[in-house]
Amino acid sequence: MRSRRWFVPIAAMLTAVAWAALFLWQQSPYGRYLDHGSWTETGLGAGLCAALPAAGWALPVALYVGGWLLMIAAMMLPTVVPLLDRFDRLVSQRPDRGPLLALVVGGYLLAWLAFGVAAHLLDAAIQQAALRSDWLLFNGWIAASLVLAGAGLFQFSRLKYRCLARCRTPLSFISRHWRGRTPLRNALLLGLDHGAFCVGCCWAIMLLMFVVGTASLGWMLLLGAAMALEKNTPWGGRLSRPLGALLLAAAGALAAANLLA
């Protein structure tokens, strides 16, 4: 009962801290570091890249990773609280409870970090292609419409529902991975497995961050709330199709507005 009484408020506090950190970062003179533009070419980023050995690649990587993980903590921690709550109650009497919980969270973030690397590479490739093509540069709305339409269509796919169903049953991950013989390894695999299914469920929605801007706290909050409702509420499974229809409508509206213009 002690674990259940304190765990959820602590998780809520950590989520609030992550959102507050994102807000303060965005409002600071270095808010551009959250975005995925060429921020290392100006200001403090450019100065550090010029002054520090290997900073030309190390600084962007470090800031991208830090910003991405902070975004994931803010947006996705509420969706994984049911798993962490159940696992916390299971290991509450163990002396290594803290490290075990940290490894579950670490495995979860590792799965999202892998997706973040792939998404950033894709985004960089599209930006480089746009710089080489005047047509793509002046018709960037096409890529945005395709991402919106793809995210909408994915909401109707079998893969979406399979991954969502698994994410909505956290005990299945615990029963699959928690054996007790190699607890540290099992905890890491538990978080990694849950994170992989979470990525499989939500990757298309997370790609929308590259359409609306990875520094947009309003969109982050809205998309994070949608994913949390899908996974954590009894009626969340019924949200996928309406959300998909809304995304398809947004893609159509964006395309129509630009074609008519």
C-alpha positions in Angstrom: 0.0 0.0 0.0 2.9 2.4 0.7 4.2 1.9 -2.9 0.8 2.5 -4.4 0.2 5.5 -2.3 3.4 7.3 -3.3 4.4 6.0 -6.7 1.8 7.7 -8.9 2.2 11.1 -7.3 6.0 10.8 -7.7 5.5 9.9 -11.4 3.2 12.8 -11.8 5.7 15.1 -10.2 8.5 13.9 -12.6 6.2 14.4 -15.6 5.5 18.0 -14.4 9.2 18.6 -13.9 9.9 17.4 -17.5 7.2 19.7 -18.9 8.5 22.6 -16.8 12.0 22.0 -18.0 10.8 22.0 -21.6 8.9 25.2 -21.1 11.8 27.0 -19.5 14.2 25.7 -22.2 11.8 27.0 -24.9 11.4 30.4 -23.3 15.2 30.9 -22.8 17.5 32.4 -25.4 18.5 28.9 -26.4 15.0 27.6 -27.2 16.0 27.0 -30.8 18.1 24.1 -29.5 14.9 22.1 -29.1 14.0 22.5 -32.7 15.5 20.5 -35.6 16.7 23.4 -37.7 20.3 24.6 -38.3 20.8 25.9 -34.9 24.4 24.9 -34.7 25.2 27.4 -37.4 24.4 30.5 -35.2 24.8 31.8 -31.7 26.2 29.8 -28.8 26.0 26.5 -30.8 28.2 27.8 -33.6 30.7 29.2 -31.1 31.0 25.9 -29.3 31.2 23.9 -32.5 34.1 26.1 -33.6 36.0 26.1 -30.2 35.7 22.6 -29.0 37.4 19.6 -30.6 34.9 17.3 -32.3 32.1 19.6 -31.1 30.9 20.0 -34.7 29.3 16.6 -34.4 29.4 15.9 -30.6 27.5 19.0 -29.5 24.5 18.5 -31.9 24.3 14.8 -31.0 24.4 15.6 -27.3 21.7 18.3 -27.5 19.5 16.3 -29.8 19.7 13.3 -27.5 19.1 15.4 -24.4 16.2 17.3 -25.9 14.6 14.2 -27.4 14.8 12.3 -24.1 13.3 15.2 -22.2 10.4 15.3 -24.7 9.9 11.6 -24.4 9.9 11.9 -20.6 7.3 14.6 -20.8 5.1 13.1 -23.4 5.4 9.3 -22.8 5.9 8.9 -19.0 2.2 9.2 -18.3 1.6 6.3 -20.8 4.0 4.0 -19.0 2.9 4.7 -15.4 0.6 1.7 -15.2 3.5 -0.7 -16.0 5.8 1.1 -13.6 3.2 1.1 -10.8 2.6 -2.6 -11.1 6.3 -3.4 -11.3 7.0 -1.1 -8.3 4.5 -3.0 -6.2 6.0 -6.3 -7.2 9.6 -5.3 -6.2 8.7 -3.0 -3.3 10.3 -5.3 -0.7 13.5 -5.8 -2.6 16.7 -3.9 -1.6 17.5 -3.2 -5.3 14.0 -1.7 -6.0 15.4 1.6 -7.1 18.0 0.3 -9.6 15.3 -2.1 -11.0 12.9 0.7 -11.6 15.6 2.8 -13.2 16.5 0.0 -15.6 12.9 -0.4 -16.6 12.7 3.3 -17.4 16.1 3.1 -19.1 15.1 0.3 -21.3 11.9 2.2 -22.2 13.8 5.3 -23.1 16.4 3.3 -25.1 13.7 2.0 -27.4 12.4 5.6 -28.0 16.0 6.9 -28.4 16.5 4.4 -31.3 13.3 5.7 -32.9 14.5 9.3 -32.3 17.8 8.6 -34.1 16.0 7.1 -37.1 13.4 10.0 -37.2 16.1 12.7 -37.0 18.1 11.0 -39.8 15.0 10.9 -41.9 14.2 14.5 -41.2 17.8 15.6 -42.0 17.7 13.7 -45.3 14.4 15.4 -46.3 15.9 18.8 -45.4 19.0 18.2 -47.4 16.9 17.1 -50.4 14.8 20.3 -50.0 18.0 22.4 -50.1 19.0 20.8 -53.4 15.6 21.2 -55.0 13.8 24.6 -55.4 10.6 22.7 -56.0 10.8 20.8 -52.8 11.9 23.9 -50.9 8.7 25.8 -52.0 6.4 22.8 -51.7 7.3 21.5 -48.2 3.6 21.2 -47.5 3.6 18.0 -49.6 5.9 16.2 -47.0 3.8 17.5 -44.2 0.6 16.3 -45.9 2.1 12.9 -46.5 3.2 12.5 -42.8 -0.3 13.6 -41.6 -2.0 11.2 -44.1 0.4 8.3 -43.1 -0.2 8.9 -39.4 -4.0 8.9 -40.1 -3.9 5.7 -42.1 -1.7 4.0 -39.5 -4.5 4.5 -36.9 -6.6 2.0 -38.9 -3.8 -0.7 -39.3 -3.6 -4.1 -37.6 -0.1 -3.2 -36.3 -1.5 -0.2 -34.5 -4.2 -2.3 -32.7 -1.8 -5.2 -31.9 0.7 -2.8 -30.3 -2.0 -0.8 -28.6 -3.5 -3.9 -27.1 -0.2 -5.0 -25.7 0.5 -1.6 -24.3 -2.9 -1.6 -22.5 -2.0 -4.9 -20.7 1.2 -4.1 -18.7 1.0 -7.3 -16.7 1.8 -9.3 -19.9 5.3 -7.7 -20.1 6.0 -8.4 -16.4 4.9 -12.0 -16.7 7.0 -12.4 -19.8 10.3 -10.9 -18.5 10.3 -11.0 -14.7 11.9 -14.3 -13.6 14.1 -13.1 -10.8 17.2 -15.0 -11.7 18.9 -12.1 -13.5 16.9 -9.2 -12.1 18.9 -6.3 -13.6 18.9 -7.8 -17.1 15.2 -8.8 -16.8 14.3 -5.2 -15.7 16.1 -3.7 -18.6 14.5 -6.1 -21.1 11.1 -5.5 -19.6 11.4 -1.7 -20.2 12.9 -2.3 -23.7 10.1 -4.7 -24.7 7.4 -2.3 -23.5 9.2 0.6 -25.2 9.3 -1.3 -28.5 5.6 -1.9 -28.5 5.0 1.7 -27.4 7.1 2.8 -30.4 5.1 0.4 -32.6 1.9 1.9 -31.3 2.8 5.6 -31.4 5.6 6.1 -33.9 3.3 7.7 -36.6 1.9 10.2 -34.1 5.4 11.1 -32.9 6.5 11.8 -36.4 3.9 14.6 -36.4 6.3 16.5 -34.1 8.6 16.9 -37.2 5.6 18.5 -39.0 4.4 20.9 -36.3 7.9 21.5 -34.8 9.7 19.6 -32.1 9.8 22.8 -30.0 6.0 23.3 -30.0 4.9 22.6 -26.4 1.2 23.0 -27.2 1.4 20.2 -29.8 3.5 18.1 -27.6 0.9 18.4 -24.8 -1.9 17.6 -27.2 -0.3 14.6 -28.8 1.0 13.3 -25.4 -2.6 13.5 -24.0 -4.0 11.7 -27.0 -1.5 8.8 -26.5 -2.0 8.7 -22.8 -5.8 8.5 -23.2 -5.4 5.7 -25.8 -3.3 3.6 -23.5 -4.6 4.3 -20.0 -8.4 4.8 -20.2 -11.0 1.9 -20.5 -12.3 3.5 -23.6 -8.9 4.5 -25.1 -9.0 1.8 -27.7 -12.0 3.5 -29.4 -10.0 6.7 -29.9 -7.7 5.4 -32.6 -10.2 5.5 -35.6 -11.6 9.0 -34.8 -8.0 10.3 -34.4 -7.0 8.7 -37.7 -10.0 10.3 -39.4 -9.0 13.7 -37.9 -5.5 13.3 -39.2 -6.6 12.4 -42.7 -8.9 15.4 -42.7 -6.0 17.6 -41.6 -3.9 16.2 -44.4 -6.6 16.9 -47.0 -7.2 20.4 -45.7 -3.5 21.2 -45.8 -3.2 19.9 -49.4 -6.3 21.7 -50.5 -5.3 25.0 -49.0 -1.9 24.9 -50.7 -3.2 23.7 -54.1 -5.9 26.4 -54.1 -3.3 29.0 -53.1 
